[in-house]
Amino acid sequence: MADWGPVLIGVVLFVLLQPGLLFSFPGNHRQIDFGSMKTNGKAIAFHTLIFFALYAILIMAVHVHIYTG
């Protein structure tokens, strides 16, 4: 049996937390930009930290597992 939980959670969080796709914090023109499709170094660093924190909480604390087979 393969555990697809970490893979699926990682892909979903990666898509949702891309800076500029849904929101960018901090934004280029305002504190938070929605749907601007533009990013900067600060936003990339912030979104990376949020991704790691949410991923670690969901995988290690909540124990999200999806088994196939």
PyMOL Python script that loads the backbone (N, CA, C, O; Angstrom):
from pymol import cmd

cmd.read_pdbstr("""\
ATOM      1  N   MET A   1       0.833  -1.185   0.000  1.00  0.00           N
ATOM      2  CA  MET A   1       0.000   0.000   0.000  1.00  0.00           C
ATOM      3  C   MET A   1       0.878   1.249   0.000  1.00  0.00           C
ATOM      4  O   MET A   1       1.893   1.310   0.693  1.00  0.00           O
ATOM      5  N   ALA A   2       0.483   2.210  -0.764  1.00  0.00           N
ATOM      6  CA  ALA A   2       1.220   3.469  -0.844  1.00  0.00           C
ATOM      7  C   ALA A   2       0.460   4.549  -0.084  1.00  0.00           C
ATOM      8  O   ALA A   2      -0.766   4.633  -0.154  1.00  0.00           O
ATOM      9  N   ASP A   3       1.202   5.365   0.637  1.00  0.00           N
ATOM     10  CA  ASP A   3       0.612   6.472   1.385  1.00  0.00           C
ATOM     11  C   ASP A   3       0.699   7.732   0.530  1.00  0.00           C
ATOM     12  O   ASP A   3       1.779   8.301   0.373  1.00  0.00           O
ATOM     13  N   TRP A   4      -0.434   8.171  -0.025  1.00  0.00           N
ATOM     14  CA  TRP A   4      -0.484   9.333  -0.896  1.00  0.00           C
ATOM     15  C   TRP A   4      -0.844  10.609  -0.162  1.00  0.00           C
ATOM     16  O   TRP A   4      -0.925  11.666  -0.788  1.00  0.00           O
ATOM     17  N   GLY A   5      -1.059  10.550   1.124  1.00  0.00           N
ATOM     18  CA  GLY A   5      -1.434  11.735   1.905  1.00  0.00           C
ATOM     19  C   GLY A   5      -0.423  12.861   1.815  1.00  0.00           C
ATOM     20  O   GLY A   5      -0.793  13.980   1.461  1.00  0.00           O
ATOM     21  N   PRO A   6       0.863  12.600   2.129  1.00  0.00           N
ATOM     22  CA  PRO A   6       1.847  13.691   2.051  1.00  0.00           C
ATOM     23  C   PRO A   6       2.006  14.271   0.648  1.00  0.00           C
ATOM     24  O   PRO A   6       2.223  15.473   0.497  1.00  0.00           O
ATOM     25  N   VAL A   7       1.902  13.431  -0.374  1.00  0.00           N
ATOM     26  CA  VAL A   7       2.036  13.918  -1.751  1.00  0.00           C
ATOM     27  C   VAL A   7       0.866  14.820  -2.111  1.00  0.00           C
ATOM     28  O   VAL A   7       1.066  15.912  -2.644  1.00  0.00           O
ATOM     29  N   LEU A   8      -0.336  14.380  -1.830  1.00  0.00           N
ATOM     30  CA  LEU A   8      -1.530  15.158  -2.159  1.00  0.00           C
ATOM     31  C   LEU A   8      -1.575  16.471  -1.385  1.00  0.00           C
ATOM     32  O   LEU A   8      -1.882  17.516  -1.959  1.00  0.00           O
ATOM     33  N   ILE A   9      -1.277  16.430  -0.102  1.00  0.00           N
ATOM     34  CA  ILE A   9      -1.268  17.648   0.714  1.00  0.00           C
ATOM     35  C   ILE A   9      -0.212  18.618   0.193  1.00  0.00           C
ATOM     36  O   ILE A   9      -0.467  19.820   0.110  1.00  0.00           O
ATOM     37  N   GLY A  10       0.965  18.115  -0.157  1.00  0.00           N
ATOM     38  CA  GLY A  10       2.024  18.966  -0.688  1.00  0.00           C
ATOM     39  C   GLY A  10       1.641  19.641  -1.990  1.00  0.00           C
ATOM     40  O   GLY A  10       1.903  20.829  -2.176  1.00  0.00           O
ATOM     41  N   VAL A  11       1.025  18.898  -2.889  1.00  0.00           N
ATOM     42  CA  VAL A  11       0.627  19.461  -4.180  1.00  0.00           C
ATOM     43  C   VAL A  11      -0.462  20.509  -4.004  1.00  0.00           C
ATOM     44  O   VAL A  11      -0.392  21.578  -4.610  1.00  0.00           O
ATOM     45  N   VAL A  12      -1.459  20.218  -3.191  1.00  0.00           N
ATOM     46  CA  VAL A  12      -2.559  21.171  -2.977  1.00  0.00           C
ATOM     47  C   VAL A  12      -2.048  22.446  -2.321  1.00  0.00           C
ATOM     48  O   VAL A  12      -2.402  23.544  -2.750  1.00  0.00           O
ATOM     49  N   LEU A  13      -1.218  22.318  -1.286  1.00  0.00           N
ATOM     50  CA  LEU A  13      -0.675  23.508  -0.627  1.00  0.00           C
ATOM     51  C   LEU A  13       0.226  24.293  -1.572  1.00  0.00           C
ATOM     52  O   LEU A  13       0.203  25.524  -1.569  1.00  0.00           O
ATOM     53  N   PHE A  14       1.018  23.595  -2.378  1.00  0.00           N
ATOM     54  CA  PHE A  14       1.894  24.283  -3.320  1.00  0.00           C
ATOM     55  C   PHE A  14       1.087  25.113  -4.307  1.00  0.00           C
ATOM     56  O   PHE A  14       1.438  26.260  -4.584  1.00  0.00           O
ATOM     57  N   VAL A  15       0.017  24.550  -4.836  1.00  0.00           N
ATOM     58  CA  VAL A  15      -0.803  25.275  -5.813  1.00  0.00           C
ATOM     59  C   VAL A  15      -1.520  26.446  -5.151  1.00  0.00           C
ATOM     60  O   VAL A  15      -1.560  27.540  -5.714  1.00  0.00           O
ATOM     61  N   LEU A  16      -2.079  26.237  -3.975  1.00  0.00           N
ATOM     62  CA  LEU A  16      -2.841  27.300  -3.324  1.00  0.00           C
ATOM     63  C   LEU A  16      -1.970  28.417  -2.756  1.00  0.00           C
ATOM     64  O   LEU A  16      -2.404  29.566  -2.685  1.00  0.00           O
ATOM     65  N   LEU A  17      -0.745  28.086  -2.352  1.00  0.00           N
ATOM     66  CA  LEU A  17       0.101  29.089  -1.715  1.00  0.00           C
ATOM     67  C   LEU A  17       1.152  29.688  -2.647  1.00  0.00           C
ATOM     68  O   LEU A  17       2.124  30.274  -2.171  1.00  0.00           O
ATOM     69  N   GLN A  18       0.983  29.556  -3.946  1.00  0.00           N
ATOM     70  CA  GLN A  18       1.901  30.222  -4.863  1.00  0.00           C
ATOM     71  C   GLN A  18       1.720  31.726  -4.722  1.00  0.00           C
ATOM     72  O   GLN A  18       0.599  32.224  -4.827  1.00  0.00           O
ATOM     73  N   PRO A  19       2.800  32.453  -4.486  1.00  0.00           N
ATOM     74  CA  PRO A  19       2.651  33.912  -4.375  1.00  0.00           C
ATOM     75  C   PRO A  19       2.128  34.506  -5.677  1.00  0.00           C
ATOM     76  O   PRO A  19       2.688  34.267  -6.746  1.00  0.00           O
ATOM     77  N   GLY A  20       1.069  35.268  -5.582  1.00  0.00           N
ATOM     78  CA  GLY A  20       0.501  35.926  -6.751  1.00  0.00           C
ATOM     79  C   GLY A  20      -0.696  35.222  -7.341  1.00  0.00           C
ATOM     80  O   GLY A  20      -1.475  35.853  -8.054  1.00  0.00           O
ATOM     81  N   LEU A  21      -0.880  33.929  -7.075  1.00  0.00           N
ATOM     82  CA  LEU A  21      -2.011  33.220  -7.674  1.00  0.00           C
ATOM     83  C   LEU A  21      -3.312  33.652  -7.008  1.00  0.00           C
ATOM     84  O   LEU A  21      -4.162  34.259  -7.659  1.00  0.00           O
ATOM     85  N   LEU A  22      -3.481  33.353  -5.734  1.00  0.00           N
ATOM     86  CA  LEU A  22      -4.662  33.806  -5.000  1.00  0.00           C
ATOM     87  C   LEU A  22      -4.385  35.119  -4.282  1.00  0.00           C
ATOM     88  O   LEU A  22      -5.188  36.051  -4.338  1.00  0.00           O
ATOM     89  N   PHE A  23      -3.249  35.183  -3.612  1.00  0.00           N
ATOM     90  CA  PHE A  23      -2.864  36.404  -2.915  1.00  0.00           C
ATOM     91  C   PHE A  23      -1.351  36.449  -2.812  1.00  0.00           C
ATOM     92  O   PHE A  23      -0.672  35.434  -2.964  1.00  0.00           O
ATOM     93  N   SER A  24      -0.840  37.629  -2.555  1.00  0.00           N
ATOM     94  CA  SER A  24       0.586  37.819  -2.360  1.00  0.00           C
ATOM     95  C   SER A  24       0.777  38.700  -1.137  1.00  0.00           C
ATOM     96  O   SER A  24       0.334  39.849  -1.114  1.00  0.00           O
ATOM     97  N   PHE A  25       1.432  38.163  -0.132  1.00  0.00           N
ATOM     98  CA  PHE A  25       1.659  38.907   1.113  1.00  0.00           C
ATOM     99  C   PHE A  25       3.138  38.902   1.415  1.00  0.00           C
ATOM    100  O   PHE A  25       3.661  37.797   1.564  1.00  0.00           O
ATOM    101  N   PRO A  26       3.860  39.950   1.523  1.00  0.00           N
ATOM    102  CA  PRO A  26       3.462  41.333   1.218  1.00  0.00           C
ATOM    103  C   PRO A  26       3.437  41.554  -0.292  1.00  0.00           C
ATOM    104  O   PRO A  26       4.234  40.985  -1.037  1.00  0.00           O
ATOM    105  N   GLY A  27       2.515  42.383  -0.712  1.00  0.00           N
ATOM    106  CA  GLY A  27       2.335  42.629  -2.135  1.00  0.00           C
ATOM    107  C   GLY A  27       3.302  43.672  -2.669  1.00  0.00           C
ATOM    108  O   GLY A  27       4.077  44.260  -1.914  1.00  0.00           O
ATOM    109  N   ASN A  28       3.252  43.891  -3.954  1.00  0.00           N
ATOM    110  CA  ASN A  28       4.117  44.893  -4.583  1.00  0.00           C
ATOM    111  C   ASN A  28       3.624  46.310  -4.342  1.00  0.00           C
ATOM    112  O   ASN A  28       4.428  47.228  -4.183  1.00  0.00           O
ATOM    113  N   HIS A  29       2.313  46.495  -4.313  1.00  0.00           N
ATOM    114  CA  HIS A  29       1.762  47.839  -4.189  1.00  0.00           C
ATOM    115  C   HIS A  29       1.052  48.072  -2.861  1.00  0.00           C
ATOM    116  O   HIS A  29       1.004  49.202  -2.376  1.00  0.00           O
ATOM    117  N   ARG A  30       0.515  47.040  -2.285  1.00  0.00           N
ATOM    118  CA  ARG A  30      -0.192  47.130  -1.010  1.00  0.00           C
ATOM    119  C   ARG A  30       0.342  46.060  -0.088  1.00  0.00           C
ATOM    120  O   ARG A  30       1.219  45.279  -0.459  1.00  0.00           O
ATOM    121  N   GLN A  31      -0.200  46.031   1.129  1.00  0.00           N
ATOM    122  CA  GLN A  31       0.231  45.017   2.093  1.00  0.00           C
ATOM    123  C   GLN A  31      -0.113  43.614   1.598  1.00  0.00           C
ATOM    124  O   GLN A  31       0.673  42.681   1.761  1.00  0.00           O
ATOM    125  N   ILE A  32      -1.294  43.472   0.992  1.00  0.00           N
ATOM    126  CA  ILE A  32      -1.702  42.195   0.424  1.00  0.00           C
ATOM    127  C   ILE A  32      -2.352  42.452  -0.931  1.00  0.00           C
ATOM    128  O   ILE A  32      -3.262  43.272  -1.045  1.00  0.00           O
ATOM    129  N   ASP A  33      -1.879  41.749  -1.951  1.00  0.00           N
ATOM    130  CA  ASP A  33      -2.424  41.856  -3.296  1.00  0.00           C
ATOM    131  C   ASP A  33      -3.152  40.562  -3.629  1.00  0.00           C
ATOM    132  O   ASP A  33      -2.643  39.474  -3.361  1.00  0.00           O
ATOM    133  N   PHE A  34      -4.334  40.676  -4.210  1.00  0.00           N
ATOM    134  CA  PHE A  34      -5.121  39.517  -4.592  1.00  0.00           C
ATOM    135  C   PHE A  34      -5.082  39.336  -6.102  1.00  0.00           C
ATOM    136  O   PHE A  34      -5.419  40.250  -6.855  1.00  0.00           O
ATOM    137  N   GLY A  35      -4.666  38.147  -6.542  1.00  0.00           N
ATOM    138  CA  GLY A  35      -4.685  37.795  -7.953  1.00  0.00           C
ATOM    139  C   GLY A  35      -3.832  38.673  -8.839  1.00  0.00           C
ATOM    140  O   GLY A  35      -4.195  38.905  -9.993  1.00  0.00           O
ATOM    141  N   SER A  36      -2.718  39.169  -8.349  1.00  0.00           N
ATOM    142  CA  SER A  36      -1.908  40.078  -9.149  1.00  0.00           C
ATOM    143  C   SER A  36      -0.990  39.351 -10.126  1.00  0.00           C
ATOM    144  O   SER A  36      -0.527  39.956 -11.093  1.00  0.00           O
ATOM    145  N   MET A  37      -0.716  38.057  -9.894  1.00  0.00           N
ATOM    146  CA  MET A  37       0.181  37.247 -10.705  1.00  0.00           C
ATOM    147  C   MET A  37       1.599  37.821 -10.760  1.00  0.00           C
ATOM    148  O   MET A  37       2.365  37.504 -11.670  1.00  0.00           O
ATOM    149  N   LYS A  38       1.942  38.661  -9.790  1.00  0.00           N
ATOM    150  CA  LYS A  38       3.296  39.194  -9.659  1.00  0.00           C
ATOM    151  C   LYS A  38       3.763  38.916  -8.244  1.00  0.00           C
ATOM    152  O   LYS A  38       2.954  38.816  -7.322  1.00  0.00           O
ATOM    153  N   THR A  39       5.078  38.791  -8.073  1.00  0.00           N
ATOM    154  CA  THR A  39       5.598  38.439  -6.771  1.00  0.00           C
ATOM    155  C   THR A  39       6.913  39.162  -6.523  1.00  0.00           C
ATOM    156  O   THR A  39       7.445  39.833  -7.406  1.00  0.00           O
ATOM    157  N   ASN A  40       7.424  39.016  -5.320  1.00  0.00           N
ATOM    158  CA  ASN A  40       8.721  39.576  -4.962  1.00  0.00           C
ATOM    159  C   ASN A  40       9.402  38.614  -3.992  1.00  0.00           C
ATOM    160  O   ASN A  40       8.806  37.617  -3.584  1.00  0.00           O
ATOM    161  N   GLY A  41      10.617  38.903  -3.630  1.00  0.00           N
ATOM    162  CA  GLY A  41      11.385  38.013  -2.765  1.00  0.00           C
ATOM    163  C   GLY A  41      10.790  37.836  -1.384  1.00  0.00           C
ATOM    164  O   GLY A  41      10.810  36.732  -0.838  1.00  0.00           O
ATOM    165  N   LYS A  42      10.261  38.904  -0.812  1.00  0.00           N
ATOM    166  CA  LYS A  42       9.645  38.817   0.514  1.00  0.00           C
ATOM    167  C   LYS A  42       8.424  37.907   0.493  1.00  0.00           C
ATOM    168  O   LYS A  42       8.218  37.110   1.409  1.00  0.00           O
ATOM    169  N   ALA A  43       7.618  38.030  -0.554  1.00  0.00           N
ATOM    170  CA  ALA A  43       6.421  37.197  -0.663  1.00  0.00           C
ATOM    171  C   ALA A  43       6.794  35.730  -0.834  1.00  0.00           C
ATOM    172  O   ALA A  43       6.134  34.855  -0.273  1.00  0.00           O
ATOM    173  N   ILE A  44       7.836  35.453  -1.594  1.00  0.00           N
ATOM    174  CA  ILE A  44       8.274  34.068  -1.781  1.00  0.00           C
ATOM    175  C   ILE A  44       8.726  33.481  -0.448  1.00  0.00           C
ATOM    176  O   ILE A  44       8.364  32.352  -0.117  1.00  0.00           O
ATOM    177  N   ALA A  45       9.505  34.225   0.314  1.00  0.00           N
ATOM    178  CA  ALA A  45       9.974  33.744   1.618  1.00  0.00           C
ATOM    179  C   ALA A  45       8.806  33.528   2.576  1.00  0.00           C
ATOM    180  O   ALA A  45       8.769  32.521   3.283  1.00  0.00           O
ATOM    181  N   PHE A  46       7.859  34.453   2.608  1.00  0.00           N
ATOM    182  CA  PHE A  46       6.714  34.330   3.508  1.00  0.00           C
ATOM    183  C   PHE A  46       5.848  33.127   3.135  1.00  0.00           C
ATOM    184  O   PHE A  46       5.444  32.361   4.010  1.00  0.00           O
ATOM    185  N   HIS A  47       5.563  32.960   1.854  1.00  0.00           N
ATOM    186  CA  HIS A  47       4.731  31.845   1.417  1.00  0.00           C
ATOM    187  C   HIS A  47       5.433  30.506   1.633  1.00  0.00           C
ATOM    188  O   HIS A  47       4.771  29.497   1.877  1.00  0.00           O
ATOM    189  N   THR A  48       6.758  30.485   1.547  1.00  0.00           N
ATOM    190  CA  THR A  48       7.513  29.261   1.822  1.00  0.00           C
ATOM    191  C   THR A  48       7.390  28.868   3.287  1.00  0.00           C
ATOM    192  O   THR A  48       7.207  27.691   3.599  1.00  0.00           O
ATOM    193  N   LEU A  49       7.487  29.835   4.182  1.00  0.00           N
ATOM    194  CA  LEU A  49       7.339  29.553   5.610  1.00  0.00           C
ATOM    195  C   LEU A  49       5.932  29.072   5.952  1.00  0.00           C
ATOM    196  O   LEU A  49       5.765  28.150   6.750  1.00  0.00           O
ATOM    197  N   ILE A  50       4.928  29.691   5.353  1.00  0.00           N
ATOM    198  CA  ILE A  50       3.545  29.271   5.584  1.00  0.00           C
ATOM    199  C   ILE A  50       3.319  27.856   5.054  1.00  0.00           C
ATOM    200  O   ILE A  50       2.661  27.046   5.707  1.00  0.00           O
ATOM    201  N   PHE A  51       3.866  27.553   3.862  1.00  0.00           N
ATOM    202  CA  PHE A  51       3.750  26.213   3.292  1.00  0.00           C
ATOM    203  C   PHE A  51       4.368  25.182   4.228  1.00  0.00           C
ATOM    204  O   PHE A  51       3.737  24.170   4.533  1.00  0.00           O
ATOM    205  N   PHE A  52       5.589  25.424   4.688  1.00  0.00           N
ATOM    206  CA  PHE A  52       6.265  24.469   5.560  1.00  0.00           C
ATOM    207  C   PHE A  52       5.501  24.269   6.863  1.00  0.00           C
ATOM    208  O   PHE A  52       5.365  23.138   7.330  1.00  0.00           O
ATOM    209  N   ALA A  53       5.002  25.351   7.456  1.00  0.00           N
ATOM    210  CA  ALA A  53       4.268  25.242   8.718  1.00  0.00           C
ATOM    211  C   ALA A  53       2.982  24.433   8.542  1.00  0.00           C
ATOM    212  O   ALA A  53       2.706  23.534   9.335  1.00  0.00           O
ATOM    213  N   LEU A  54       2.197  24.742   7.514  1.00  0.00           N
ATOM    214  CA  LEU A  54       0.953  24.007   7.288  1.00  0.00           C
ATOM    215  C   LEU A  54       1.209  22.548   6.929  1.00  0.00           C
ATOM    216  O   LEU A  54       0.493  21.658   7.387  1.00  0.00           O
ATOM    217  N   TYR A  55       2.230  22.302   6.112  1.00  0.00           N
ATOM    218  CA  TYR A  55       2.573  20.935   5.725  1.00  0.00           C
ATOM    219  C   TYR A  55       2.987  20.125   6.946  1.00  0.00           C
ATOM    220  O   TYR A  55       2.544  18.990   7.121  1.00  0.00           O
ATOM    221  N   ALA A  56       3.834  20.705   7.789  1.00  0.00           N
ATOM    222  CA  ALA A  56       4.300  19.993   8.980  1.00  0.00           C
ATOM    223  C   ALA A  56       3.144  19.710   9.936  1.00  0.00           C
ATOM    224  O   ALA A  56       3.072  18.624  10.511  1.00  0.00           O
ATOM    225  N   ILE A  57       2.250  20.662  10.110  1.00  0.00           N
ATOM    226  CA  ILE A  57       1.104  20.460  11.007  1.00  0.00           C
ATOM    227  C   ILE A  57       0.199  19.357  10.469  1.00  0.00           C
ATOM    228  O   ILE A  57      -0.216  18.477  11.224  1.00  0.00           O
ATOM    229  N   LEU A  58      -0.111  19.394   9.179  1.00  0.00           N
ATOM    230  CA  LEU A  58      -1.035  18.412   8.617  1.00  0.00           C
ATOM    231  C   LEU A  58      -0.440  17.013   8.577  1.00  0.00           C
ATOM    232  O   LEU A  58      -1.153  16.038   8.815  1.00  0.00           O
ATOM    233  N   ILE A  59       0.835  16.896   8.284  1.00  0.00           N
ATOM    234  CA  ILE A  59       1.445  15.576   8.157  1.00  0.00           C
ATOM    235  C   ILE A  59       1.844  15.001   9.508  1.00  0.00           C
ATOM    236  O   ILE A  59       1.596  13.824   9.769  1.00  0.00           O
ATOM    237  N   MET A  60       2.450  15.797  10.362  1.00  0.00           N
ATOM    238  CA  MET A  60       2.993  15.267  11.609  1.00  0.00           C
ATOM    239  C   MET A  60       2.005  15.319  12.772  1.00  0.00           C
ATOM    240  O   MET A  60       1.977  14.399  13.590  1.00  0.00           O
ATOM    241  N   ALA A  61       1.202  16.363  12.864  1.00  0.00           N
ATOM    242  CA  ALA A  61       0.304  16.502  14.010  1.00  0.00           C
ATOM    243  C   ALA A  61      -1.074  15.897  13.747  1.00  0.00           C
ATOM    244  O   ALA A  61      -1.634  15.232  14.617  1.00  0.00           O
ATOM    245  N   VAL A  62      -1.615  16.122  12.565  1.00  0.00           N
ATOM    246  CA  VAL A  62      -2.958  15.642  12.251  1.00  0.00           C
ATOM    247  C   VAL A  62      -2.914  14.224  11.683  1.00  0.00           C
ATOM    248  O   VAL A  62      -3.927  13.524  11.695  1.00  0.00           O
ATOM    249  N   HIS A  63      -1.761  13.796  11.190  1.00  0.00           N
ATOM    250  CA  HIS A  63      -1.559  12.458  10.620  1.00  0.00           C
ATOM    251  C   HIS A  63      -2.503  12.182   9.441  1.00  0.00           C
ATOM    252  O   HIS A  63      -3.269  11.218   9.451  1.00  0.00           O
ATOM    253  N   VAL A  64      -2.428  13.048   8.433  1.00  0.00           N
ATOM    254  CA  VAL A  64      -3.227  12.846   7.226  1.00  0.00           C
ATOM    255  C   VAL A  64      -2.580  11.737   6.403  1.00  0.00           C
ATOM    256  O   VAL A  64      -1.426  11.850   5.989  1.00  0.00           O
ATOM    257  N   HIS A  65      -3.337  10.664   6.172  1.00  0.00           N
ATOM    258  CA  HIS A  65      -2.854   9.549   5.378  1.00  0.00           C
ATOM    259  C   HIS A  65      -3.943   9.120   4.395  1.00  0.00           C
ATOM    260  O   HIS A  65      -5.117   9.042   4.758  1.00  0.00           O
ATOM    261  N   ILE A  66      -3.554   8.845   3.162  1.00  0.00           N
ATOM    262  CA  ILE A  66      -4.457   8.334   2.139  1.00  0.00           C
ATOM    263  C   ILE A  66      -3.786   7.085   1.563  1.00  0.00           C
ATOM    264  O   ILE A  66      -2.754   7.181   0.900  1.00  0.00           O
ATOM    265  N   TYR A  67      -4.357   5.951   1.810  1.00  0.00           N
ATOM    266  CA  TYR A  67      -3.774   4.700   1.344  1.00  0.00           C
ATOM    267  C   TYR A  67      -4.496   4.200   0.108  1.00  0.00           C
ATOM    268  O   TYR A  67      -5.716   4.315  -0.002  1.00  0.00           O
ATOM    269  N   THR A  68      -3.736   3.645  -0.818  1.00  0.00           N
ATOM    270  CA  THR A  68      -4.311   3.050  -2.030  1.00  0.00           C
ATOM    271  C   THR A  68      -3.943   1.582  -2.067  1.00  0.00           C
ATOM    272  O   THR A  68      -2.980   1.148  -1.434  1.00  0.00           O
ATOM    273  N   GLY A  69      -4.690   0.861  -2.784  1.00  0.00           N
ATOM    274  CA  GLY A  69      -4.274  -0.502  -2.986  1.00  0.00           C
ATOM    275  C   GLY A  69      -5.307  -1.492  -2.767  1.00  0.00           C
ATOM    276  O   GLY A  69      -5.056  -2.689  -2.913  1.00  0.00           O
TER     277      GLY A  69
END
""", "prot")
cmd.dss("prot")
cmd.show_as("cartoon", "prot")
cmd.util.cbc("prot")
cmd.orient("prot")
